[in-house]
Amino acid sequence: MKIGIPKALMYYTYYPLWKYFFEILRCETLVSRNTSKLILDNGVMNCVDDACLPVKLFHGHVVDLLGEVDIIFVPRLTSINPGEFICPKFIGLPEMIKSSIRGLPDVLVLDYNAHKNIKNAYMAYIDTGKRLTGSSSVALKAFNLACSKQREYDRLLKQGKTPLDILELKREHNAGNYKGVVGLIGHPYLLYDQYVSMQIISKLRNMGYRVVVPENIEDACIQRACERLPKKLFWSYGKKLLGSGLTMLEKRMVDGIILLSSFACGIDSFIIELLHRYNQRQYKIPYTLITVDEHTGHAGFNTRLEAFIDMIEWRRAHEGHLSPYGASVSGG
């Protein structure tokens, strides 16, 4: 049996777990191709108009797998941590796919919900494995082995690598010889999709900057940073983005922060505002928001990126030379 895995949404977070889980169960896996204009256009045509860009992309990647696989894997991720939720679009994703795309093969839905109990959520993998093999014990063994691969992947991320460095074996340019550090905040399905993100990580590295992403920040640091908030965040990925951004600010890890967001993302709308307010009140480091959608072009994107780097370098060059009387740094 050949199982298709769309290269979108949670692919960059859980691919090692999914890949090894299915392969240990003796299922062949096929990942959809890298995002292209064709995949994006197919996603736009086969998805509802008011969906965000990442959901449209997922539809496009499902279309890319049609005719290539026996079954397509579409996880329903309701909650990944007890007491928290992720985007509501993830909850209805299987139904969106089934109702929007014609000519689908069988759809394998994994119902993962850790809201009340993480152990019950793990049973989703056991149940899925049992459907494929008929054996709960075989499924349990496969899940445990796959989890060890996922833990190794997560360990590499905490060492400073990005999913692209690991999954696509990319090498960093200028490693160990950087001019500065930029914090890049955003959902994994935006940051690491090189078509949507306009290869922002590679561009920053080529400009001479090391990139720190949310996946590099320890979970304990994110939790501590979010405990200072007046109310608990119950959106898991909103919490991760805000907590990682606050950690970068508090520990002075970065020279500037770029927040990459997709147009019409409800969760990002308040995360952006909160992070901006904390930065303005306490830290005042260079900060910019870049919003992407299906119409974003390279020219405007590159201009924003270059202007941001210019701001960091101007600030570094003139640091400590600002007169308390308001005189120009140029002496005029």
C-alpha positions as CSV (number, residue, x, y, z in Angstrom):
1,M,0.0,0.0,0.0
2,K,1.3,3.5,-0.9
3,I,0.3,6.3,1.4
4,G,0.5,9.9,0.2
5,I,1.6,12.6,2.6
6,P,0.9,16.2,1.6
7,K,3.9,18.5,2.0
8,A,1.9,21.1,3.8
9,L,0.6,22.2,7.3
10,M,2.1,19.9,9.9
11,Y,4.5,18.2,7.5
12,Y,7.5,20.1,8.8
13,T,6.6,19.3,12.4
14,Y,5.7,15.7,12.3
15,Y,7.1,14.2,9.1
16,P,9.7,11.9,10.8
17,L,7.0,10.5,13.0
18,W,4.6,9.9,10.2
19,K,7.2,8.5,7.7
20,Y,8.7,5.9,10.1
21,F,5.3,5.0,11.6
22,F,3.9,4.0,8.2
23,E,7.1,2.5,6.9
24,I,7.5,0.3,10.0
25,L,4.0,-0.9,9.3
26,R,5.3,-1.9,5.8
27,C,3.5,0.8,3.9
28,E,5.3,2.8,1.3
29,T,5.1,6.6,1.6
30,L,5.1,9.3,-1.1
31,V,5.4,13.0,-0.3
32,S,3.9,15.5,-2.6
33,R,6.3,17.7,-4.6
34,N,7.7,21.0,-3.4
35,T,5.2,23.9,-3.6
36,S,5.0,25.5,-7.0
37,K,2.7,27.9,-8.8
38,L,0.8,24.9,-10.2
39,I,0.2,23.4,-6.7
40,L,-0.8,26.8,-5.3
41,D,-3.2,27.4,-8.2
42,N,-4.7,23.9,-7.8
43,G,-5.2,24.7,-4.1
44,V,-6.9,28.0,-4.8
45,M,-9.2,26.4,-7.3
46,N,-10.2,23.4,-5.1
47,C,-10.7,25.2,-1.8
48,V,-13.2,27.6,-0.4
49,D,-12.4,31.3,-1.0
50,D,-12.2,32.4,2.7
51,A,-9.6,29.8,3.7
52,C,-6.2,31.0,4.6
53,L,-3.2,30.4,2.3
54,P,-1.8,27.3,4.2
55,V,-5.1,25.5,4.0
56,K,-5.4,26.3,0.3
57,L,-1.8,25.0,-0.2
58,F,-2.8,21.7,1.6
59,H,-5.6,21.2,-1.0
60,G,-3.1,21.8,-3.7
61,H,-0.7,19.2,-2.3
62,V,-3.5,16.7,-2.1
63,V,-4.3,17.3,-5.7
64,D,-0.6,16.7,-6.5
65,L,-0.9,13.2,-5.1
66,L,-3.9,12.2,-7.1
67,G,-3.3,9.1,-9.2
68,E,0.0,8.4,-7.5
69,V,-1.0,6.7,-4.2
70,D,-3.6,4.3,-2.9
71,I,-4.5,6.4,0.1
72,I,-3.9,10.0,1.3
73,F,-3.1,10.8,4.9
74,V,-5.1,13.7,6.3
75,P,-4.6,14.1,10.1
76,R,-7.3,15.8,12.1
77,L,-5.3,17.6,14.8
78,T,-7.8,18.9,17.4
79,S,-5.3,19.4,20.3
80,I,-1.6,18.6,20.6
81,N,-1.3,19.6,24.3
82,P,-3.7,19.0,27.2
83,G,-6.0,22.0,27.8
84,E,-5.0,23.6,24.5
85,F,-6.2,23.7,20.9
86,I,-4.8,24.5,17.5
87,C,-6.4,26.2,14.5
88,P,-10.1,25.2,14.0
89,K,-9.4,24.7,10.3
90,F,-7.3,21.7,11.3
91,I,-10.3,20.1,13.0
92,G,-12.4,20.2,9.8
93,L,-9.6,19.5,7.4
94,P,-10.6,16.0,6.4
95,E,-14.2,17.1,5.6
96,M,-12.9,20.1,3.6
97,I,-10.7,17.8,1.5
98,K,-13.5,15.2,0.9
99,S,-16.0,17.8,-0.1
100,S,-13.8,20.0,-2.2
101,I,-11.6,17.6,-4.3
102,R,-13.0,15.2,-6.9
103,G,-11.4,11.8,-7.7
104,L,-10.0,11.2,-4.3
105,P,-8.7,7.8,-3.3
106,D,-9.3,6.6,0.2
107,V,-8.5,9.2,2.9
108,L,-6.8,8.0,6.0
109,V,-7.9,10.2,8.9
110,L,-6.0,10.2,12.2
111,D,-8.1,11.8,14.9
112,Y,-5.5,13.2,17.4
113,N,-7.0,15.0,20.4
114,A,-4.9,15.6,23.5
115,H,-7.2,18.1,25.1
116,K,-8.1,15.9,28.0
117,N,-5.4,13.2,28.1
118,I,-2.2,12.8,26.1
119,K,-2.3,9.0,26.4
120,N,-5.7,8.9,24.8
121,A,-4.4,11.0,21.9
122,Y,-1.6,8.5,21.4
123,M,-4.3,5.8,20.9
124,A,-5.1,7.6,17.6
125,Y,-1.9,6.2,16.2
126,I,-2.6,2.7,17.6
127,D,-6.1,2.7,16.1
128,T,-4.7,3.9,12.7
129,G,-2.0,1.3,12.7
130,K,-4.6,-1.4,13.6
131,R,-6.7,-0.3,10.6
132,L,-3.7,-0.8,8.4
133,T,-2.3,-4.1,9.8
134,G,-5.1,-5.6,12.0
135,S,-2.8,-5.8,15.0
136,S,-2.7,-3.4,17.9
137,S,0.6,-4.8,19.2
138,V,2.3,-4.2,15.8
139,A,0.9,-0.7,15.7
140,L,2.1,0.1,19.2
141,K,5.6,-1.1,18.4
142,A,5.7,1.0,15.2
143,F,4.5,4.0,17.2
144,N,7.2,3.7,19.8
145,L,9.9,3.3,17.2
146,A,8.6,6.3,15.2
147,C,8.5,8.4,18.4
148,S,12.2,7.8,18.9
149,K,12.9,9.2,15.4
150,Q,10.7,12.2,16.2
151,R,12.6,12.8,19.4
152,E,15.9,12.8,17.5
153,Y,14.5,15.3,15.0
154,D,13.3,17.5,17.8
155,R,16.7,17.3,19.5
156,L,18.4,18.5,16.3
157,L,16.0,21.4,16.1
158,K,16.8,22.5,19.6
159,Q,20.5,22.5,18.6
160,G,19.8,25.4,16.2
161,K,18.9,23.6,13.0
162,T,15.8,24.2,10.9
163,P,13.5,21.6,9.5
164,L,14.9,22.4,6.0
165,D,18.5,21.7,7.3
166,I,17.4,18.3,8.5
167,L,14.8,17.1,6.1
168,E,16.3,18.4,2.9
169,L,20.0,18.2,4.1
170,K,20.7,21.9,3.4
171,R,23.9,23.4,4.6
172,E,24.2,26.8,6.2
173,H,26.1,29.4,4.3
174,N,28.6,31.5,6.4
175,A,28.3,29.1,9.3
176,G,30.2,30.5,12.2
177,N,30.9,33.8,10.4
178,Y,27.7,35.8,10.8
179,K,27.2,39.6,11.0
180,G,24.3,39.2,13.4
181,V,21.2,37.1,14.3
182,V,17.6,37.5,13.2
183,G,14.7,35.9,14.9
184,L,12.2,34.6,12.4
185,I,8.8,34.0,13.9
186,G,6.0,32.2,12.1
187,H,4.1,28.9,11.7
188,P,6.3,26.1,10.3
189,Y,4.1,25.6,7.3
190,L,5.0,29.2,6.3
191,L,8.6,29.5,7.3
192,Y,9.8,26.2,5.7
193,D,7.7,26.2,2.5
194,Q,10.3,27.8,0.3
195,Y,7.8,28.9,-2.3
196,V,5.5,30.7,0.1
197,S,8.3,32.1,2.3
198,M,10.3,33.3,-0.8
199,Q,13.3,31.3,0.6
200,I,13.5,33.9,3.4
201,I,15.9,31.7,5.5
202,S,18.4,31.3,2.7
203,K,18.2,35.0,1.8
204,L,18.9,36.0,5.4
205,R,21.8,33.6,5.6
206,N,23.2,34.9,2.3
207,M,23.0,38.4,3.7
208,G,25.3,37.2,6.5
209,Y,22.8,36.6,9.3
210,R,22.1,33.5,11.4
211,V,18.4,32.7,11.7
212,V,16.7,31.6,15.0
213,V,13.3,30.1,14.6
214,P,10.6,29.0,17.2
215,E,11.6,25.3,16.8
216,N,15.1,26.2,18.3
217,I,13.6,27.5,21.6
218,E,13.2,25.0,24.5
219,D,9.6,24.3,25.4
220,A,10.4,25.2,29.1
221,C,11.5,28.6,28.0
222,I,8.4,29.2,26.0
223,Q,6.2,28.1,28.9
224,R,8.0,30.5,31.3
225,A,7.7,33.4,28.9
226,C,4.0,32.8,28.5
227,E,3.4,32.6,32.3
228,R,4.0,36.3,32.6
229,L,0.9,37.0,30.5
230,P,-2.3,38.0,32.3
231,K,-4.3,35.2,30.8
232,K,-3.5,31.6,29.6
233,L,-3.1,31.1,25.9
234,F,-5.1,28.1,24.8
235,W,-3.9,28.1,21.2
236,S,-0.9,25.9,21.1
237,Y,0.9,27.4,18.1
238,G,0.0,31.0,19.1
239,K,1.6,30.2,22.5
240,K,4.7,28.8,20.8
241,L,5.1,31.8,18.5
242,L,4.6,34.4,21.3
243,G,6.7,32.4,23.8
244,S,9.6,31.9,21.5
245,G,9.5,35.6,20.5
246,L,9.4,36.8,24.1
247,T,12.3,34.4,24.9
248,M,14.4,35.9,22.1
249,L,13.7,39.4,23.4
250,E,14.3,38.6,27.1
251,K,17.5,36.8,26.5
252,R,18.8,39.3,23.9
253,M,19.3,36.4,21.5
254,V,18.6,38.4,18.3
255,D,19.4,41.8,16.7
256,G,15.9,42.0,15.1
257,I,12.7,40.0,14.7
258,I,10.7,39.3,11.5
259,L,7.2,37.9,11.9
260,L,6.0,36.1,8.8
261,S,2.2,35.7,8.7
262,S,-0.4,34.6,6.2
263,F,-3.2,36.9,5.4
264,A,-6.4,36.4,7.4
265,C,-4.8,34.2,10.1
266,G,-7.0,34.8,13.2
267,I,-4.5,33.4,15.7
268,D,-1.6,35.5,14.2
269,S,-3.7,38.7,14.5
270,F,-3.4,38.8,18.3
271,I,0.0,37.2,18.6
272,I,1.4,39.9,16.3
273,E,-0.1,42.7,18.4
274,L,1.1,41.2,21.8
275,L,4.6,40.6,20.6
276,H,4.8,44.1,19.1
277,R,3.5,45.7,22.4
278,Y,6.0,43.9,24.6
279,N,8.9,44.8,22.2
280,Q,7.9,48.5,22.1
281,R,7.5,48.8,25.9
282,Q,10.6,47.0,27.0
283,Y,13.1,46.0,24.3
284,K,12.7,48.2,21.3
285,I,14.7,46.1,18.9
286,P,14.1,46.2,15.1
287,Y,10.8,44.4,14.3
288,T,8.8,44.0,11.1
289,L,5.8,42.1,10.0
290,I,5.6,40.5,6.5
291,T,2.2,39.2,5.4
292,V,2.0,36.7,2.5
293,D,-0.9,35.4,0.5
294,E,-1.3,33.9,-3.0
295,H,-0.6,37.2,-4.7
296,T,2.7,38.1,-2.9
297,G,5.5,38.8,-5.3
298,H,9.3,38.6,-5.0
299,A,10.0,42.2,-5.7
300,G,8.1,43.7,-2.8
301,F,9.1,40.9,-0.5
302,N,12.8,41.4,-1.2
303,T,12.5,45.2,-0.7
304,R,11.0,44.7,2.8
305,L,13.7,42.2,3.7
306,E,16.5,44.4,2.5
307,A,15.1,47.5,4.3
308,F,14.9,45.5,7.5
309,I,18.5,44.4,7.3
310,D,19.5,48.0,6.5
311,M,17.7,49.1,9.7
312,I,19.6,46.6,11.8
313,E,22.9,47.6,10.4
314,W,22.2,51.3,10.7
315,R,21.3,50.8,14.3
316,R,24.5,48.9,15.0
317,A,26.6,51.5,13.3
318,H,25.1,54.3,15.2
319,E,24.5,52.6,18.5
320,G,25.5,54.9,21.4
321,H,25.8,58.0,19.2
322,L,22.3,59.4,19.7
323,S,22.5,62.8,21.4
324,P,20.1,63.4,24.3
325,Y,19.4,66.8,22.8
326,G,18.1,65.3,19.6
327,A,20.9,66.3,17.2
328,S,21.3,64.4,14.0
329,V,23.8,61.5,14.1
330,S,25.4,63.0,11.0
331,G,26.2,66.1,12.9
332,G,23.7,68.3,11.0
